Amino acid sequence: MVYLQIGLNVAAEDRPAAAAIYTQFKGLFLDQVKGALSKDLLIRDEDVQVLHSFDSDESARTYLSSTLFQQDVVTALKPLLLSPPDVRIYAAA
């Protein structure tokens, strides 16, 4: 299993809007993205994390370059971001 972690620097007052965007695209992600297994939203005091799981590294990287991610998700989140997202891919041991 491979995890894609995206850290979002979003102001506390904008976190409900970020959560709404997460909810809006979660179903599409799970239904349409090849190799997608799960997607979870983690809200911390310092930021918001979106944790995705995939069947392979290739599936995670393909999602990052997909229209769903690049045009839909990124465009929706862009007005809320205080800095560029922190994107990391991890392989489960």
MIVOKE-938524 format. One record per residue: x, y, z of N, C-alpha, C in turn; residue in three letters. Coordinates in pm, whole numbers, padded with zeros to 5 digits, always signed. Layout:
BEGIN
XYZXYZXYZALA
...
END
This chain:
BEGIN
+00084-00117+00000+00000+00000+00000+00089+00124+00000MET
+00040+00228-00065+00112+00355-00075+00021+00466-00023VAL
+00080+00557+00053+00006+00670+00107+00051+00799+00041TYR
-00044+00882+00008-00020+01017-00041-00071+01110+00067LEU
+00019+01188+00125-00017+01282+00230-00001+01423+00176GLN
-00106+01502+00186-00101+01641+00140-00133+01731+00259ILE
-00033+01809+00300-00049+01903+00409-00093+02038+00354GLY
-00199+02092+00411-00256+02218+00365-00249+02322+00476LEU
-00181+02432+00448-00174+02542+00543-00295+02631+00519ASN
-00397+02611+00602-00525+02680+00588-00556+02749+00722VAL
-00598+02874+00716-00634+02947+00838-00748+02875+00910ALA
-00748+02885+01041-00850+02816+01122-00992+02849+01076ALA
-01017+02974+01041-01153+03013+01000-01191+02957+00862GLU
-01092+02913+00784-01120+02857+00652-01124+02704+00651ASP
-01100+02642+00763-01098+02495+00768-01233+02432+00739ARG
-01345+02490+00781-01474+02432+00740-01491+02432+00588PRO
-01443+02535+00521-01451+02540+00374-01360+02433+00313ALA
-01243+02413+00370-01153+02308+00322-01215+02170+00342ALA
-01281+02151+00455-01349+02023+00481-01462+02000+00382ALA
-01532+02105+00344-01640+02092+00245-01585+02052+00109ALA
-01470+02104+00072-01406+02066-00054-01364+01920-00049ILE
-01307+01878+00063-01271+01737+00083-01395+01648+00061TYR
-01505+01683+00125-01628+01605+00113-01680+01604-00030THR
-01672+01717-00096-01720+01730-00234-01647+01633-00328GLN
-01518+01614-00311-01440+01534-00404-01408+01393-00357PHE
-01439+01358-00233-01404+01225-00183-01469+01114-00264LYS
-01598+01124-00292-01667+01020-00368-01611+01003-00508GLY
-01585+01116-00575-01526+01110-00709-01390+01043-00704LEU
-01310+01077-00605-01179+01016-00589-01191+00865-00576PHE
-01276+00820-00485-01289+00675-00461-01351+00602-00579LEU
-01441+00667-00651-01509+00603-00764-01431+00607-00894ASP
-01352+00712-00916-01294+00734-01048-01143+00718-01057GLN
-01072+00724-00947-00926+00721-00953-00878+00576-00944VAL
-00806+00535-01048-00754+00399-01052-00660+00375-00935LYS
-00684+00267-00863-00598+00228-00752-00628+00297-00621GLY
-00727+00386-00617-00761+00456-00493-00827+00361-00394ALA
-00782+00364-00270-00836+00275-00166-00911+00351-00057LEU
-00858+00468-00017-00923+00546+00088-00877+00690+00082SER
-00952+00776+00152-00917+00918+00162-00971+00967+00296LYS
-00883+01025+00378-00921+01073+00511-00874+01216+00532ASP
-00954+01291+00605-00923+01429+00639-00879+01434+00785LEU
-00763+01492+00809-00709+01505+00944-00692+01654+00974LEU
-00760+01703+01074-00752+01845+01109-00671+01858+01236ILE
-00563+01933+01227-00474+01956+01341-00474+02105+01374ARG
-00420+02141+01489-00412+02283+01526-00331+02361+01424ASP
-00226+02299+01371-00135+02372+01283-00168+02365+01134GLU
-00248+02266+01093-00281+02254+00951-00390+02150+00929ASP
-00416+02124+00802-00511+02022+00760-00432+01922+00676VAL
-00451+01793+00701-00384+01688+00625-00490+01606+00553GLN
-00462+01574+00427-00548+01481+00354-00462+01359+00327VAL
-00506+01244+00376-00431+01119+00363-00506+01027+00269LEU
-00443+00995+00158-00499+00906+00057-00423+00774+00061HIS
-00488+00664+00030-00414+00539+00013-00444+00483-00125SER
-00341+00419-00181-00345+00365-00316-00287+00224-00318PHE
-00314+00155-00426-00259+00021-00443-00113+00023-00490ASP
-00065+00137-00541+00072+00144-00591+00121+00288-00596SER
+00253+00302-00604+00315+00433-00621+00270+00495-00753ASP
+00261+00415-00856+00219+00464-00987+00078+00526-00981GLU
-00013+00460-00909-00150+00514-00896-00150+00648-00824SER
-00069+00662-00719-00061+00788-00645-00007+00899-00734ALA
+00098+00872-00808+00159+00973-00894+00067+01009-01011ARG
-00005+00911-01062-00101+00938-01170-00211+01029-01121THR
-00260+01008-00998-00363+01094-00942-00314+01240-00933TYR
-00189+01259-00890-00136+01395-00876-00134+01471-01008LEU
-00125+01400-01118-00124+01468-01249-00260+01463-01319SER
-00360+01409-01251-00493+01392-01311-00569+01525-01319SER
-00667+01529-01408-00756+01645-01420-00833+01667-01290THR
-00881+01559-01229-00955+01571-01103-00872+01646-00999LEU
-00746+01609-00984-00663+01676-00885-00620+01814-00931PHE
-00559+01824-01048-00499+01949-01095-00602+02060-01121GLN
-00711+02025-01185-00807+02129-01223-00921+02146-01124GLN
-00966+02037-01064-01081+02046-00975-01041+02073-00830ASP
-00965+01982-00771-00930+01994-00629-00839+02114-00605VAL
-00731+02126-00680-00637+02236-00660-00705+02371-00682VAL
-00785+02381-00786-00855+02507-00814-00950+02544-00700THR
-01020+02447-00646-01113+02474-00536-01040+02516-00408ALA
-00924+02454-00382-00850+02482-00258-00764+02608-00266LEU
-00723+02646-00383-00625+02755-00400-00658+02882-00322LYS
-00782+02931-00322-00811+03054-00247-00795+03039-00094PRO
-00792+02918-00044-00783+02895+00100-00641+02875+00150LEU
-00548+02847+00058-00412+02810+00097-00326+02931+00131LEU
-00257+02923+00245-00165+03028+00287-00024+03006+00232LEU
+00003+02883+00188+00132+02846+00129+00110+02724+00040SER
+00207+02690-00044+00191+02572-00129+00172+02445-00044PRO
+00094+02350-00094+00074+02224-00022+00206+02147-00006PRO
+00215+02071+00100+00328+01982+00125+00283+01842+00082ASP
+00337+01794-00029+00294+01667-00087+00402+01563-00064VAL
+00362+01449-00004+00457+01341+00025+00393+01207-00010ARG
+00474+01117-00061+00430+00981-00092+00513+00885-00007ILE
+00443+00793+00060+00508+00695+00146+00467+00554+00104TYR
+00560+00461+00110+00529+00320+00088+00517+00254+00225ALA
+00412+00176+00246+00394+00104+00371+00494-00011+00377ALA
+00553-00032+00493+00651-00138+00511+00581-00270+00538ALA
END
